[in-house]
């Protein structure tokens, strides 16, 4: 049988695998075999307790699934079956800042914060991953916070033991310094707080607007700071819009590269023709000068045409960037407006409830006063409506 160790990237999945090895004596697998990082280094493999499966994943999956033995498998994908799962979550803003560093160190790709927040990267967005697994409601799922693994690993180990019926056979110590010495790029900082070095400007506000529902539901965002908008709908719309914009920019970039290549090829051809005519054909100095000037004019015209097209495409890209910036500002304004409306509604509701309580109190005082005379049937009717 399989027990998934699921998480968004850089959220404590590897730390959970290390605890499973040290505390419970269980080695773990990865759906991806981790050939680029953990599986590529012997010391890392031993530290994490990583095991490599042979052959294709689909075959290994069926073998593990149908086996009577217990297989722990790391995944960053969405759920593929109803097997038990340990879902590890980390404060989303801290997770994507760490993910950004990981992508830069291991793939050389420097992703903008907004792409990571909107999920325009491998494995999608932080909130989208939580939407897919829904660890608060999914059956046979144990939700563990990365921050709790750092501050109270013994308590979380007991929760894992109770969840899976395992015996504790060892202890655990969060010795991050030794982990960092094994691989400083993979074990970069280990902070449980959000690093300000990875944030700029209104990054935090944008992330809260897109993922405020999960930040609030998991206790990472205070009630008073939660955005007053539908974060799930907002991140779906925003991710689609950003994806379309990036596709368009990619197409424009490919067009520029294709055009530049064609221009360079044509220029080389014209230069070669000019050189051949200059060296191989004996003509008068006036004729050669005229032909050369004509060729140079053609080359200059082609260069000017290329530069003009490049400038036009650059203007389009700047316009798209400006549109993107305005969309982000509009999302922030919408979030603030909805938050204000919600506060006003709450204030009005409390005022109305207080007014109703005061009215009911005054009616009771009148009914209970000695100067007020009322027959029993009338009093019973009045009491009925007061209770209503």
Backbone torsions as a table, in degrees:
resi	resn	phi	psi	omega
1	UNK	NA	155.3	-177.9
2	UNK	-107.7	138.3	166.0
3	UNK	-118.7	115.7	-179.3
4	UNK	-74.9	140.1	166.6
5	UNK	-109.1	94.7	-170.9
6	UNK	-106.2	144.5	176.4
7	UNK	-170.3	161.7	165.4
8	UNK	-72.7	151.1	-179.0
9	UNK	-54.1	143.7	175.8
10	UNK	64.3	39.6	-177.8
11	UNK	-119.4	7.2	178.1
12	UNK	110.9	12.3	179.8
13	UNK	-62.6	-47.0	-179.8
14	UNK	-64.4	-39.8	177.5
15	UNK	-60.9	-40.3	177.9
16	UNK	-63.2	-41.3	178.8
17	UNK	-63.3	-38.8	179.3
18	UNK	-65.9	-38.2	178.2
19	UNK	-67.5	-40.2	178.1
20	UNK	-59.7	-37.2	179.1
21	UNK	-72.4	-47.7	-173.0
22	UNK	-73.6	-42.7	-173.2
23	UNK	-87.4	-37.0	-173.5
24	UNK	-112.8	-7.5	178.6
25	UNK	73.0	23.4	-179.0
26	UNK	-107.3	124.5	170.4
27	UNK	-80.3	160.6	-173.4
28	UNK	-131.9	159.5	178.1
29	UNK	-110.5	169.1	172.4
30	UNK	-128.5	138.0	177.4
31	UNK	-57.6	-26.6	-174.9
32	UNK	-102.2	-1.4	-176.1
33	UNK	65.0	-8.3	174.0
34	UNK	51.1	44.5	-175.8
35	UNK	-70.1	-19.9	-176.1
36	UNK	-89.9	-16.6	-177.2
37	UNK	-135.4	-81.3	-174.3
38	UNK	-64.6	-45.9	-177.4
39	UNK	-75.2	-8.5	-178.0
40	UNK	-90.2	-7.7	-174.8
41	UNK	-129.5	126.3	-176.2
42	UNK	-62.3	-42.9	-179.8
43	UNK	-64.3	-40.2	177.3
44	UNK	-65.1	-41.4	179.8
45	UNK	-59.5	-44.7	179.8
46	UNK	-69.0	-40.6	-178.3
47	UNK	-63.0	-43.4	-175.8
48	UNK	-81.2	-25.9	-173.1
49	UNK	79.7	36.4	-176.0
50	UNK	-83.5	136.3	174.7
51	UNK	-122.5	143.1	-177.9
52	UNK	-101.1	133.0	174.4
53	UNK	-91.3	157.3	-178.5
54	UNK	-99.2	148.5	175.6
55	UNK	79.5	-159.3	-177.8
56	UNK	-79.5	150.2	-179.0
57	UNK	-62.0	-40.5	-177.0
58	UNK	-59.1	-39.3	179.3
59	UNK	-70.7	-44.4	179.3
60	UNK	-62.4	-38.7	-179.7
61	UNK	-61.3	-47.3	-179.0
62	UNK	-63.4	-39.1	179.7
63	UNK	-63.8	-46.2	179.8
64	UNK	-65.5	-43.1	-176.9
65	UNK	-62.0	-39.8	-175.7
66	UNK	-88.5	-8.3	-177.4
67	UNK	-76.1	154.3	174.1
68	UNK	-84.4	-9.6	177.6
69	UNK	-82.9	164.3	-177.8
70	UNK	-96.5	126.1	178.3
71	UNK	-122.7	120.7	174.1
72	UNK	-91.9	127.1	-175.4
73	UNK	-130.0	124.0	175.7
74	UNK	-75.1	141.3	173.3
75	UNK	-151.3	146.4	170.4
76	UNK	-112.0	-0.2	178.2
77	UNK	-81.2	175.3	174.4
78	UNK	-74.3	172.7	-178.0
79	UNK	-67.1	135.9	179.0
80	UNK	-110.8	-11.2	177.1
81	UNK	-155.8	-171.9	-177.6
82	UNK	-103.4	23.3	178.8
83	UNK	-64.9	160.9	177.1
84	UNK	-59.9	154.8	-175.0
85	UNK	-147.9	135.3	165.0
86	UNK	-100.0	110.5	-178.5
87	UNK	-100.3	120.6	-177.7
88	UNK	-104.0	125.2	-178.8
89	UNK	-121.9	148.4	176.8
90	UNK	-133.6	152.9	175.8
91	UNK	-46.4	121.5	-169.8
92	UNK	-57.1	-39.4	-177.8
93	UNK	-66.0	-41.3	177.8
94	UNK	-66.3	-37.5	-178.3
95	UNK	-64.5	-44.3	-176.0
96	UNK	-77.3	-26.2	172.6
97	UNK	-64.1	-43.7	177.4
98	UNK	-65.9	-39.4	179.1
99	UNK	-62.6	-37.2	178.9
100	UNK	-62.8	-43.4	177.5
101	UNK	-64.6	-40.7	-180.0
102	UNK	-61.0	-46.9	-179.5
103	UNK	-61.8	-38.1	-179.8
104	UNK	-69.7	-40.3	-176.9
105	UNK	-75.3	-36.7	-172.4
106	UNK	-102.3	-20.1	-179.9
107	UNK	-123.1	-10.6	-178.2
108	UNK	75.5	10.5	-177.5
109	UNK	-98.6	121.3	179.1
110	UNK	-99.1	97.9	-176.0
111	UNK	-88.0	133.3	173.8
112	UNK	-62.7	150.0	-179.1
113	UNK	-57.3	-39.4	-176.2
114	UNK	-64.8	-34.4	176.8
115	UNK	-64.9	-41.2	178.4
116	UNK	-67.7	-42.8	-179.2
117	UNK	-63.1	-39.0	-177.8
118	UNK	-85.4	-8.6	177.6
119	UNK	86.7	22.6	179.5
120	UNK	-87.4	46.6	180.0
121	UNK	-144.0	173.9	176.5
122	UNK	-58.7	134.0	-179.2
123	UNK	78.7	4.2	171.7
124	UNK	75.3	-152.5	-174.9
125	UNK	-98.6	161.7	178.6
126	UNK	-60.1	-50.5	-179.9
127	UNK	-67.5	-35.7	177.9
128	UNK	-63.9	-36.4	177.7
129	UNK	-64.7	-41.0	177.3
130	UNK	-67.9	-36.9	175.8
131	UNK	-58.1	-42.3	-176.0
132	UNK	-67.8	-44.9	-177.3
133	UNK	-85.0	-32.4	-179.8
134	UNK	46.7	59.7	-169.9
135	UNK	-65.7	-17.5	178.9
136	UNK	-76.1	-20.4	-177.1
137	UNK	-124.0	-14.7	-177.9
138	UNK	-66.7	131.7	177.9
139	UNK	-62.8	154.4	176.3
140	UNK	52.5	42.7	-179.3
141	UNK	-129.5	128.3	177.1
142	UNK	-105.7	118.4	179.4
143	UNK	-92.3	124.6	179.5
144	UNK	-126.2	136.7	177.2
145	UNK	-93.2	136.4	176.9
146	UNK	-57.3	-40.0	-178.5
147	UNK	-62.4	-35.8	178.0
148	UNK	-71.9	-32.4	176.3
149	UNK	-63.1	-30.2	179.7
150	UNK	-80.4	-37.6	-172.3
151	UNK	-95.7	-28.7	-179.3
152	UNK	-143.5	65.2	-176.5
153	UNK	-63.2	-29.6	-179.8
154	UNK	-65.0	-43.9	179.6
155	UNK	-62.7	-43.0	-178.5
156	UNK	-69.1	-33.2	176.4
157	UNK	-63.6	-40.9	178.1
158	UNK	-65.6	-35.9	177.3
159	UNK	-64.2	-40.6	177.1
160	UNK	-64.4	-42.6	179.8
161	UNK	-60.8	-44.7	179.9
162	UNK	-66.7	-37.1	-177.2
163	UNK	-66.7	-39.2	-173.8
164	UNK	-108.1	-4.9	-178.2
165	UNK	69.5	37.9	-178.0
166	UNK	-99.1	155.7	174.7
167	UNK	-94.7	137.8	176.2
168	UNK	-81.8	122.3	-175.3
169	UNK	-117.3	-3.1	-178.3
170	UNK	-156.4	-177.3	-179.6
171	UNK	-113.8	-179.0	-178.8
172	UNK	-145.8	140.4	176.1
173	UNK	-136.4	125.5	178.9
174	UNK	-78.0	77.4	-179.3
175	UNK	-92.4	75.7	-172.7
176	UNK	-64.7	-29.5	-179.3
177	UNK	-60.8	-42.3	179.3
178	UNK	-70.2	-35.9	176.8
179	UNK	-62.4	-43.7	-178.9
180	UNK	-62.0	-36.7	179.6
181	UNK	-66.9	-30.1	178.7
182	UNK	-69.7	-45.2	179.4
183	UNK	-152.4	93.2	-175.3
184	UNK	-66.9	-20.4	178.8
185	UNK	-80.2	-37.6	-179.5
186	UNK	-78.1	-49.1	176.0
187	UNK	-94.7	83.3	-167.9
188	UNK	-79.8	-58.5	-178.8
189	UNK	-134.0	-37.5	179.0
190	UNK	72.4	17.1	-179.3
191	UNK	-69.5	144.4	173.3
192	UNK	-95.4	-9.4	175.8
193	UNK	-96.6	162.4	-179.9
194	UNK	-78.4	127.9	179.7
195	UNK	-80.7	123.4	179.3
196	UNK	-68.5	-18.9	-178.9
197	UNK	-65.2	-26.5	-177.7
198	UNK	-92.3	2.3	-176.5
199	UNK	-118.0	153.7	179.1
200	UNK	-148.8	141.3	173.7
201	UNK	58.4	-125.5	-175.6
202	UNK	-99.6	28.5	-179.3
203	UNK	-55.9	-45.7	-177.2
204	UNK	-63.3	-40.7	-179.9
205	UNK	-65.6	-40.9	179.2
206	UNK	-64.0	-43.7	-179.3
207	UNK	-64.5	-39.4	179.8
208	UNK	-66.0	-37.3	178.4
209	UNK	-65.2	-36.8	-176.9
210	UNK	-81.7	-29.0	-172.4
211	UNK	-130.6	21.1	-176.5
212	UNK	-60.4	-30.6	-178.9
213	UNK	-62.9	-45.2	180.0
214	UNK	-76.6	-36.6	176.7
215	UNK	-59.0	-42.0	179.2
216	UNK	-71.3	-45.6	-176.8
217	UNK	-64.4	-27.9	-178.9
218	UNK	-97.9	2.7	175.8
219	UNK	84.3	14.1	178.7
220	UNK	-89.5	-9.4	-177.2
221	UNK	-135.8	131.1	179.5
222	UNK	-67.9	152.6	-179.4
223	UNK	-56.6	-40.4	-177.6
224	UNK	-70.4	-20.5	-178.3
225	UNK	-97.1	-5.7	-176.2
226	UNK	-69.2	138.5	179.1
227	UNK	-69.0	146.7	-179.0
228	UNK	-92.0	42.0	-178.4
229	UNK	-137.2	168.0	179.5
230	UNK	-79.6	94.8	-173.9
231	UNK	-64.3	-36.8	-177.3
232	UNK	-64.6	-46.9	178.0
233	UNK	-64.0	-40.6	-178.1
234	UNK	-63.0	-44.1	-177.5
235	UNK	-70.6	-31.8	176.9
236	UNK	-65.4	-45.8	-180.0
237	UNK	-66.2	-44.1	-177.1
238	UNK	-65.4	-40.5	180.0
239	UNK	-64.3	-41.8	178.4
240	UNK	-64.3	-42.0	-179.1
241	UNK	-65.1	-43.4	-179.8
242	UNK	-67.2	-38.1	178.3
243	UNK	-63.5	-41.8	178.5
244	UNK	-64.2	-41.1	-179.8
245	UNK	-65.1	-41.0	179.0
246	UNK	-67.4	-36.0	176.1
247	UNK	-63.0	-41.3	179.5
248	UNK	-65.5	-43.3	178.7
249	UNK	-64.0	-36.7	178.2
250	UNK	-64.6	-41.1	178.3
251	UNK	-63.8	-41.9	179.4
252	UNK	-63.9	-40.2	179.1
253	UNK	-63.5	-42.3	178.3
254	UNK	-63.7	-38.0	177.5
255	UNK	-62.9	-43.0	179.1
256	UNK	-62.6	-44.4	-179.1
257	UNK	-64.7	-40.8	178.6
258	UNK	-63.7	-43.7	-179.5
259	UNK	-66.3	-40.5	179.3
260	UNK	-63.2	-41.3	178.3
261	UNK	-62.9	-43.5	178.9
262	UNK	-63.0	-40.5	179.3
263	UNK	-64.1	-44.6	-179.6
264	UNK	-63.0	-40.2	178.7
265	UNK	-63.0	-44.4	-179.2
266	UNK	-66.5	-39.9	178.4
267	UNK	-63.2	-43.5	178.5
268	UNK	-61.7	-41.2	179.3
269	UNK	-62.8	-45.0	-179.1
270	UNK	-66.1	-39.7	178.5
271	UNK	-64.5	-39.2	179.0
272	UNK	-64.9	-42.6	177.7
273	UNK	-61.6	-43.1	-179.3
274	UNK	-62.8	-40.8	-179.5
275	UNK	-68.1	-39.6	178.9
276	UNK	-64.0	-43.0	179.4
277	UNK	-68.4	-32.6	-179.6
278	UNK	-68.3	-39.4	-175.0
279	UNK	-95.4	-28.7	-171.8
280	UNK	-99.5	-16.1	-176.6
281	UNK	-115.5	121.1	-179.3
282	UNK	-88.5	105.5	178.0
283	UNK	-130.5	174.0	179.1
284	UNK	-68.3	155.0	-178.3
285	UNK	-59.3	-33.3	-178.2
286	UNK	-69.2	-43.2	-179.3
287	UNK	-63.9	-46.1	-179.7
288	UNK	-63.1	-41.3	179.8
289	UNK	-64.0	-39.5	-179.6
290	UNK	-65.5	-44.4	179.6
291	UNK	-64.6	-41.5	-179.8
292	UNK	-64.5	-41.2	178.4
293	UNK	-63.2	-37.9	179.4
294	UNK	-65.2	-43.6	179.2
295	UNK	-64.0	-41.8	178.6
296	UNK	-64.1	-35.6	176.7
297	UNK	-64.6	-41.4	178.2
298	UNK	-62.9	-42.8	179.3
299	UNK	-63.0	-44.4	179.8
300	UNK	-62.1	-39.4	179.3
301	UNK	-64.6	-41.9	178.2
302	UNK	-64.1	-41.8	178.0
303	UNK	-62.8	-41.8	179.6
304	UNK	-64.4	-40.4	178.8
305	UNK	-64.1	-41.4	178.4
306	UNK	-64.1	-44.8	179.8
307	UNK	-62.4	-39.5	179.2
308	UNK	-63.5	-43.1	179.1
309	UNK	-65.7	-39.5	178.0
310	UNK	-62.2	-43.5	179.0
311	UNK	-63.4	-37.5	179.9
312	UNK	-65.0	-43.7	179.0
313	UNK	-66.2	-37.5	177.6
314	UNK	-64.3	-37.8	176.6
315	UNK	-63.1	-41.5	179.2
316	UNK	-62.5	-42.2	179.5
317	UNK	-63.7	-41.4	177.9
318	UNK	-62.9	-39.8	178.4
319	UNK	-63.9	-40.3	178.0
320	UNK	-64.5	-40.4	178.0
321	UNK	-62.1	-40.9	179.4
322	UNK	-66.2	-40.3	177.3
323	UNK	-62.2	-42.1	177.8
324	UNK	-60.3	-43.6	-179.8
325	UNK	-63.6	-42.5	179.1
326	UNK	-64.0	-36.0	178.4
327	UNK	-64.8	-40.8	177.9
328	UNK	-62.4	-42.5	179.0
329	UNK	-64.7	-37.9	179.6
330	UNK	-65.8	-38.8	177.7
331	UNK	-63.1	-41.9	178.5
332	UNK	-64.2	-42.9	179.7
333	UNK	-63.0	-42.3	179.1
334	UNK	-62.3	-43.0	179.6
335	UNK	-62.2	-43.6	-179.9
336	UNK	-65.5	-41.0	-179.0
337	UNK	-64.9	-43.0	179.2
338	UNK	-66.2	-37.1	177.1
339	UNK	-63.5	-42.4	178.6
340	UNK	-64.0	-41.5	179.9
341	UNK	-63.0	-39.7	179.6
342	UNK	-64.9	-41.0	178.2
343	UNK	-63.7	-41.7	178.6
344	UNK	-62.7	-41.3	179.5
345	UNK	-63.7	-41.0	178.7
346	UNK	-63.3	-42.1	178.9
347	UNK	-62.4	-45.5	-179.7
348	UNK	-64.7	-39.5	179.2
349	UNK	-63.3	-43.8	179.3
350	UNK	-64.7	-39.0	179.3
351	UNK	-64.2	-41.3	-179.5
352	UNK	-65.8	-43.5	179.5
353	UNK	-62.6	-39.1	178.4
354	UNK	-64.7	-41.5	179.5
355	UNK	-63.7	-40.9	178.5
356	UNK	-64.8	-39.1	178.1
357	UNK	-63.9	-40.8	179.2
358	UNK	-64.6	-41.5	179.1
359	UNK	-63.2	-43.7	179.1
360	UNK	-62.5	-39.1	178.8
361	UNK	-63.2	-41.6	-180.0
362	UNK	-65.1	-39.8	179.2
363	UNK	-64.3	-41.9	178.9
364	UNK	-62.7	-40.6	179.1
365	UNK	-61.3	-41.4	179.0
366	UNK	-65.1	-44.7	-179.0
367	UNK	-63.7	-34.1	-177.7
368	UNK	-85.6	-10.1	-178.7
369	UNK	-71.1	147.8	-177.5
370	UNK	-70.3	-25.8	-177.2
371	UNK	-77.1	-11.7	-176.7
372	UNK	-95.1	121.2	-179.7
373	UNK	-108.5	131.4	-177.6
374	UNK	-152.4	140.7	177.8
375	UNK	-71.3	160.1	-178.6
376	UNK	-61.1	-42.9	179.2
377	UNK	-62.0	-41.5	-179.6
378	UNK	-65.1	-42.2	179.2
379	UNK	-61.5	-39.7	179.7
380	UNK	-62.6	-40.4	179.2
381	UNK	-65.7	-43.2	-179.6
382	UNK	-63.4	-42.9	178.6
383	UNK	-61.2	-38.1	179.8
384	UNK	-61.0	-46.7	-178.6
385	UNK	-70.7	-32.6	176.9
386	UNK	-64.2	-43.4	177.6
387	UNK	-62.9	-38.2	177.9
388	UNK	-60.3	NA	NA
